[in-house]
Protein backbone atom coordinates (compact mmCIF):
# COMPACT_ATOMS: atom_id res chain seq x y z
CA UNK A 1 0.00 0.00 0.00
CA UNK A 2 1.45 3.30 -1.06
CA UNK A 3 1.77 6.34 1.16
CA UNK A 4 -1.01 8.04 -0.77
CA UNK A 5 -3.35 5.07 -0.21
CA UNK A 6 -2.56 5.00 3.51
CA UNK A 7 -3.33 8.70 3.86
CA UNK A 8 -6.58 8.24 1.92
CA UNK A 9 -7.61 5.29 4.12
CA UNK A 10 -6.87 7.25 7.31
CA UNK A 11 -8.89 10.15 5.95
CA UNK A 12 -11.86 7.84 5.33
CA UNK A 13 -11.60 6.43 8.86
CA UNK A 14 -11.49 9.87 10.41
CA UNK A 15 -14.50 11.01 8.41
CA UNK A 16 -16.43 7.85 9.31
CA UNK A 17 -15.62 8.30 12.99
CA UNK A 18 -16.71 11.92 12.89
CA UNK A 19 -20.00 10.94 11.24
CA UNK A 20 -20.67 8.26 13.86
CA UNK A 21 -19.82 10.66 16.69
CA UNK A 22 -22.07 13.31 15.18
CA UNK A 23 -24.93 10.83 14.90
CA UNK A 24 -24.54 9.75 18.54
CA UNK A 25 -24.47 13.36 19.72
CA UNK A 26 -27.53 14.15 17.60
CA UNK A 27 -29.48 11.21 19.05
CA UNK A 28 -28.52 12.19 22.60
CA UNK A 29 -29.51 15.79 21.91
CA UNK A 30 -32.83 14.69 20.47
CA UNK A 31 -33.52 12.58 23.57
CA UNK A 32 -32.74 15.54 25.83
CA UNK A 33 -34.94 17.83 23.76
CA UNK A 34 -37.81 15.32 23.85
CA UNK A 35 -37.53 15.00 27.63
CA UNK A 36 -37.51 18.76 28.03
CA UNK A 37 -40.51 19.12 25.73
CA UNK A 38 -42.41 16.41 27.63
CA UNK A 39 -41.56 18.04 30.97
CA UNK A 40 -42.66 21.46 29.74
CA UNK A 41 -45.91 20.05 28.37
CA UNK A 42 -46.72 18.27 31.64
CA UNK A 43 -45.80 21.38 33.61
CA UNK A 44 -48.22 23.53 31.60
CA UNK A 45 -50.99 20.94 31.83
CA UNK A 46 -50.57 20.60 35.60
CA UNK A 47 -50.54 24.37 36.06
CA UNK A 48 -53.70 24.83 33.98
CA UNK A 49 -55.58 22.14 35.87
CA UNK A 50 -54.57 23.53 39.27
CA UNK A 51 -55.56 27.10 38.38
CA UNK A 52 -58.90 25.94 36.98
CA UNK A 53 -59.69 23.68 39.93
CA UNK A 54 -59.12 26.61 42.30
CA UNK A 55 -61.53 28.73 40.24
CA UNK A 56 -63.96 25.81 40.25
CA UNK A 57 -63.68 25.55 44.06
CA UNK A 58 -64.35 29.28 44.45
CA UNK A 59 -67.36 29.07 42.13
CA UNK A 60 -68.85 26.27 44.25
CA UNK A 61 -68.22 28.31 47.39
CA UNK A 62 -69.96 31.22 45.68
CA UNK A 63 -73.08 29.15 45.09
CA UNK A 64 -73.21 28.37 48.83
CA UNK A 65 -72.76 31.95 50.01
CA UNK A 66 -75.72 32.69 52.29
CA UNK A 67 -76.07 36.34 51.24
CA UNK A 68 -77.83 37.13 48.01
CA UNK A 69 -77.45 40.72 46.90
CA UNK A 70 -80.04 42.80 45.09
CA UNK A 71 -77.86 43.14 41.99
CA UNK A 72 -77.89 39.34 41.64
CA UNK A 73 -81.68 39.18 41.43
CA UNK A 74 -82.97 40.72 38.20
CA UNK A 75 -86.55 41.77 37.73
CA UNK A 76 -88.59 40.08 35.01
CA UNK A 77 -89.33 41.97 31.79
CA UNK A 78 -92.24 44.37 32.20
CA UNK A 79 -94.59 42.38 29.97
CA UNK A 80 -93.94 39.24 32.05
CA UNK A 81 -94.01 41.07 35.39
CA UNK A 82 -97.50 42.39 34.64
CA UNK A 83 -98.78 38.80 34.68
CA UNK A 84 -96.92 37.72 37.84
CA UNK A 85 -97.84 37.66 41.49
CA UNK A 86 -95.36 39.12 44.04
CA UNK A 87 -94.34 35.54 44.96
CA UNK A 88 -93.63 34.71 41.32
CA UNK A 89 -91.56 37.86 40.90
CA UNK A 90 -89.46 37.04 43.97
CA UNK A 91 -89.01 33.52 42.68
CA UNK A 92 -87.90 34.85 39.30
CA UNK A 93 -85.15 36.95 40.87
CA UNK A 94 -83.91 34.21 43.19
CA UNK A 95 -83.90 31.51 40.52
CA UNK A 96 -82.00 33.76 38.09
CA UNK A 97 -79.44 34.54 40.80
CA UNK A 98 -78.78 30.86 41.46
CA UNK A 99 -78.64 30.18 37.74
CA UNK A 100 -75.95 32.87 37.34
CA UNK A 101 -73.98 31.45 40.28
CA UNK A 102 -74.19 27.96 38.86
CA UNK A 103 -73.16 29.12 35.40
CA UNK A 104 -69.76 30.05 36.89
CA UNK A 105 -69.36 26.50 38.18
CA UNK A 106 -70.17 25.08 34.76
CA UNK A 107 -67.72 27.38 32.99
CA UNK A 108 -64.86 26.03 35.09
CA UNK A 109 -66.13 22.45 34.86
CA UNK A 110 -66.13 22.74 31.06
CA UNK A 111 -62.58 24.16 31.13
CA UNK A 112 -61.47 21.17 33.18
CA UNK A 113 -62.99 18.64 30.81
CA UNK A 114 -60.53 19.03 27.92
CA UNK A 115 -57.50 19.15 30.23
CA UNK A 116 -58.62 16.05 32.09
CA UNK A 117 -58.93 14.17 28.80
CA UNK A 118 -55.35 15.15 27.96
CA UNK A 119 -54.21 14.19 31.46
CA UNK A 120 -55.83 10.78 31.13
CA UNK A 121 -54.04 10.21 27.81
CA UNK A 122 -50.67 11.09 29.38
CA UNK A 123 -50.90 9.88 32.98
CA UNK A 124 -53.72 7.34 33.01
CA UNK A 125 -56.89 7.39 35.11
CA UNK A 126 -55.49 8.26 38.55
CA UNK A 127 -56.24 11.99 38.31
CA UNK A 128 -59.66 11.26 36.86
CA UNK A 129 -60.43 9.10 39.89
CA UNK A 130 -59.33 11.89 42.24
CA UNK A 131 -61.70 14.31 40.51
CA UNK A 132 -64.62 11.92 40.92
CA UNK A 133 -65.03 12.95 44.57
CA UNK A 134 -65.08 16.64 43.64
CA UNK A 135 -67.64 16.08 40.91
CA UNK A 136 -69.79 14.02 43.27
CA UNK A 137 -69.78 16.93 45.72
CA UNK A 138 -70.76 19.29 42.92
CA UNK A 139 -73.67 17.03 42.00
CA UNK A 140 -74.78 16.84 45.64
CA UNK A 141 -74.91 20.62 45.85
CA UNK A 142 -76.64 20.93 42.46
CA UNK A 143 -79.37 18.55 43.63
CA UNK A 144 -79.85 20.52 46.84
CA UNK A 145 -80.12 23.84 44.98
CA UNK A 146 -82.49 22.38 42.40
CA UNK A 147 -84.75 21.08 45.16
CA UNK A 148 -84.71 24.47 46.88
CA UNK A 149 -85.71 26.22 43.65
CA UNK A 150 -88.60 23.81 43.18
CA UNK A 151 -89.75 24.33 46.76
CA UNK A 152 -89.84 28.13 46.51
CA UNK A 153 -91.51 28.08 43.10
CA UNK A 154 -95.13 29.09 43.70
CA UNK A 155 -96.13 27.12 40.61
CA UNK A 156 -94.74 23.79 41.82
CA UNK A 157 -97.50 21.35 42.78
CA UNK A 158 -97.79 20.62 46.47
CA UNK A 159 -97.44 16.88 45.88
CA UNK A 160 -94.11 17.49 44.16
CA UNK A 161 -92.96 19.70 47.02
CA UNK A 162 -93.84 17.01 49.54
CA UNK A 163 -91.89 14.42 47.56
CA UNK A 164 -88.86 16.73 47.52
CA UNK A 165 -89.11 17.32 51.27
CA UNK A 166 -89.14 13.58 51.89
CA UNK A 167 -86.00 13.14 49.76
CA UNK A 168 -84.25 16.02 51.51
CA UNK A 169 -84.92 14.52 54.93
CA UNK A 170 -82.38 11.83 54.08
CA UNK A 171 -79.77 14.29 52.77
CA UNK A 172 -77.40 16.52 54.69
CA UNK A 173 -78.08 20.25 54.76
CA UNK A 174 -75.32 21.70 52.59
CA UNK A 175 -77.01 24.60 50.83
CA UNK A 176 -75.45 27.42 52.85
CA UNK A 177 -71.88 28.01 53.99
CA UNK A 178 -71.97 29.25 57.58
CA UNK A 179 -68.80 31.28 56.87
CA UNK A 180 -67.30 30.35 60.24
CA UNK A 181 -63.57 29.98 60.87
CA UNK A 182 -64.07 26.23 61.13
CA UNK A 183 -65.28 24.91 57.74
CA UNK A 184 -68.54 22.99 57.75
CA UNK A 185 -68.71 19.32 56.78
CA UNK A 186 -69.33 19.96 53.08
CA UNK A 187 -66.47 22.46 52.77
CA UNK A 188 -64.14 20.10 54.62
CA UNK A 189 -64.99 17.37 52.12
CA UNK A 190 -64.38 19.73 49.21
CA UNK A 191 -61.07 20.99 50.62
CA UNK A 192 -59.91 17.43 51.31
CA UNK A 193 -60.76 16.26 47.78
CA UNK A 194 -58.94 19.20 46.19
CA UNK A 195 -55.89 18.74 48.43
CA UNK A 196 -55.51 15.22 47.03
CA UNK A 197 -55.56 16.66 43.51
CA UNK A 198 -52.92 19.23 44.52
CA UNK A 199 -50.76 16.49 46.01
CA UNK A 200 -50.90 14.58 42.72
CA UNK A 201 -50.18 17.57 40.46
CA UNK A 202 -47.67 19.70 42.34
CA UNK A 203 -44.70 17.31 41.89
CA UNK A 204 -45.25 17.69 38.13
CA UNK A 205 -44.63 21.42 38.53
CA UNK A 206 -41.06 20.76 39.68
CA UNK A 207 -38.46 22.58 37.57
CA UNK A 208 -36.59 19.26 37.35
CA UNK A 209 -39.26 18.15 34.87
CA UNK A 210 -38.89 21.21 32.66
C-alpha positions as CSV (number, residue, x, y, z in Angstrom):
1,X,0.0,0.0,0.0
2,X,1.4,3.3,-1.1
3,X,1.8,6.3,1.2
4,X,-1.0,8.0,-0.8
5,X,-3.3,5.1,-0.2
6,X,-2.6,5.0,3.5
7,X,-3.3,8.7,3.9
8,X,-6.6,8.2,1.9
9,X,-7.6,5.3,4.1
10,X,-6.9,7.2,7.3
11,X,-8.9,10.2,6.0
12,X,-11.9,7.8,5.3
13,X,-11.6,6.4,8.9
14,X,-11.5,9.9,10.4
15,X,-14.5,11.0,8.4
16,X,-16.4,7.9,9.3
17,X,-15.6,8.3,13.0
18,X,-16.7,11.9,12.9
19,X,-20.0,10.9,11.2
20,X,-20.7,8.3,13.9
21,X,-19.8,10.7,16.7
22,X,-22.1,13.3,15.2
23,X,-24.9,10.8,14.9
24,X,-24.5,9.8,18.5
25,X,-24.5,13.4,19.7
26,X,-27.5,14.2,17.6
27,X,-29.5,11.2,19.0
28,X,-28.5,12.2,22.6
29,X,-29.5,15.8,21.9
30,X,-32.8,14.7,20.5
31,X,-33.5,12.6,23.6
32,X,-32.7,15.5,25.8
33,X,-34.9,17.8,23.8
34,X,-37.8,15.3,23.8
35,X,-37.5,15.0,27.6
36,X,-37.5,18.8,28.0
37,X,-40.5,19.1,25.7
38,X,-42.4,16.4,27.6
39,X,-41.6,18.0,31.0
40,X,-42.7,21.5,29.7
41,X,-45.9,20.1,28.4
42,X,-46.7,18.3,31.6
43,X,-45.8,21.4,33.6
44,X,-48.2,23.5,31.6
45,X,-51.0,20.9,31.8
46,X,-50.6,20.6,35.6
47,X,-50.5,24.4,36.1
48,X,-53.7,24.8,34.0
49,X,-55.6,22.1,35.9
50,X,-54.6,23.5,39.3
51,X,-55.6,27.1,38.4
52,X,-58.9,25.9,37.0
53,X,-59.7,23.7,39.9
54,X,-59.1,26.6,42.3
55,X,-61.5,28.7,40.2
56,X,-64.0,25.8,40.3
57,X,-63.7,25.5,44.1
58,X,-64.3,29.3,44.4
59,X,-67.4,29.1,42.1
60,X,-68.9,26.3,44.2
61,X,-68.2,28.3,47.4
62,X,-70.0,31.2,45.7
63,X,-73.1,29.2,45.1
64,X,-73.2,28.4,48.8
65,X,-72.8,32.0,50.0
66,X,-75.7,32.7,52.3
67,X,-76.1,36.3,51.2
68,X,-77.8,37.1,48.0
69,X,-77.4,40.7,46.9
70,X,-80.0,42.8,45.1
71,X,-77.9,43.1,42.0
72,X,-77.9,39.3,41.6
73,X,-81.7,39.2,41.4
74,X,-83.0,40.7,38.2
75,X,-86.5,41.8,37.7
76,X,-88.6,40.1,35.0
77,X,-89.3,42.0,31.8
78,X,-92.2,44.4,32.2
79,X,-94.6,42.4,30.0
80,X,-93.9,39.2,32.1
81,X,-94.0,41.1,35.4
82,X,-97.5,42.4,34.6
83,X,-98.8,38.8,34.7
84,X,-96.9,37.7,37.8
85,X,-97.8,37.7,41.5
86,X,-95.4,39.1,44.0
87,X,-94.3,35.5,45.0
88,X,-93.6,34.7,41.3
89,X,-91.6,37.9,40.9
90,X,-89.5,37.0,44.0
91,X,-89.0,33.5,42.7
92,X,-87.9,34.9,39.3
93,X,-85.1,37.0,40.9
94,X,-83.9,34.2,43.2
95,X,-83.9,31.5,40.5
96,X,-82.0,33.8,38.1
97,X,-79.4,34.5,40.8
98,X,-78.8,30.9,41.5
99,X,-78.6,30.2,37.7
100,X,-76.0,32.9,37.3
101,X,-74.0,31.5,40.3
102,X,-74.2,28.0,38.9
103,X,-73.2,29.1,35.4
104,X,-69.8,30.1,36.9
105,X,-69.4,26.5,38.2
106,X,-70.2,25.1,34.8
107,X,-67.7,27.4,33.0
108,X,-64.9,26.0,35.1
109,X,-66.1,22.4,34.9
110,X,-66.1,22.7,31.1
111,X,-62.6,24.2,31.1
112,X,-61.5,21.2,33.2
113,X,-63.0,18.6,30.8
114,X,-60.5,19.0,27.9
115,X,-57.5,19.2,30.2
116,X,-58.6,16.0,32.1
117,X,-58.9,14.2,28.8
118,X,-55.4,15.2,28.0
119,X,-54.2,14.2,31.5
120,X,-55.8,10.8,31.1
121,X,-54.0,10.2,27.8
122,X,-50.7,11.1,29.4
123,X,-50.9,9.9,33.0
124,X,-53.7,7.3,33.0
125,X,-56.9,7.4,35.1
126,X,-55.5,8.3,38.5
127,X,-56.2,12.0,38.3
128,X,-59.7,11.3,36.9
129,X,-60.4,9.1,39.9
130,X,-59.3,11.9,42.2
131,X,-61.7,14.3,40.5
132,X,-64.6,11.9,40.9
133,X,-65.0,12.9,44.6
134,X,-65.1,16.6,43.6
135,X,-67.6,16.1,40.9
136,X,-69.8,14.0,43.3
137,X,-69.8,16.9,45.7
138,X,-70.8,19.3,42.9
139,X,-73.7,17.0,42.0
140,X,-74.8,16.8,45.6
141,X,-74.9,20.6,45.8
142,X,-76.6,20.9,42.5
143,X,-79.4,18.6,43.6
144,X,-79.8,20.5,46.8
145,X,-80.1,23.8,45.0
146,X,-82.5,22.4,42.4
147,X,-84.7,21.1,45.2
148,X,-84.7,24.5,46.9
149,X,-85.7,26.2,43.7
150,X,-88.6,23.8,43.2
151,X,-89.7,24.3,46.8
152,X,-89.8,28.1,46.5
153,X,-91.5,28.1,43.1
154,X,-95.1,29.1,43.7
155,X,-96.1,27.1,40.6
156,X,-94.7,23.8,41.8
157,X,-97.5,21.3,42.8
158,X,-97.8,20.6,46.5
159,X,-97.4,16.9,45.9
160,X,-94.1,17.5,44.2
161,X,-93.0,19.7,47.0
162,X,-93.8,17.0,49.5
163,X,-91.9,14.4,47.6
164,X,-88.9,16.7,47.5
165,X,-89.1,17.3,51.3
166,X,-89.1,13.6,51.9
167,X,-86.0,13.1,49.8
168,X,-84.2,16.0,51.5
169,X,-84.9,14.5,54.9
170,X,-82.4,11.8,54.1
171,X,-79.8,14.3,52.8
172,X,-77.4,16.5,54.7
173,X,-78.1,20.2,54.8
174,X,-75.3,21.7,52.6
175,X,-77.0,24.6,50.8
176,X,-75.5,27.4,52.8
177,X,-71.9,28.0,54.0
178,X,-72.0,29.3,57.6
179,X,-68.8,31.3,56.9
180,X,-67.3,30.4,60.2
181,X,-63.6,30.0,60.9
182,X,-64.1,26.2,61.1
183,X,-65.3,24.9,57.7
184,X,-68.5,23.0,57.8
185,X,-68.7,19.3,56.8
186,X,-69.3,20.0,53.1
187,X,-66.5,22.5,52.8
188,X,-64.1,20.1,54.6
189,X,-65.0,17.4,52.1
190,X,-64.4,19.7,49.2
191,X,-61.1,21.0,50.6
192,X,-59.9,17.4,51.3
193,X,-60.8,16.3,47.8
194,X,-58.9,19.2,46.2
195,X,-55.9,18.7,48.4
196,X,-55.5,15.2,47.0
197,X,-55.6,16.7,43.5
198,X,-52.9,19.2,44.5
199,X,-50.8,16.5,46.0
200,X,-50.9,14.6,42.7
201,X,-50.2,17.6,40.5
202,X,-47.7,19.7,42.3
203,X,-44.7,17.3,41.9
204,X,-45.3,17.7,38.1
205,X,-44.6,21.4,38.5
206,X,-41.1,20.8,39.7
207,X,-38.5,22.6,37.6
208,X,-36.6,19.3,37.4
209,X,-39.3,18.1,34.9
210,X,-38.9,21.2,32.7
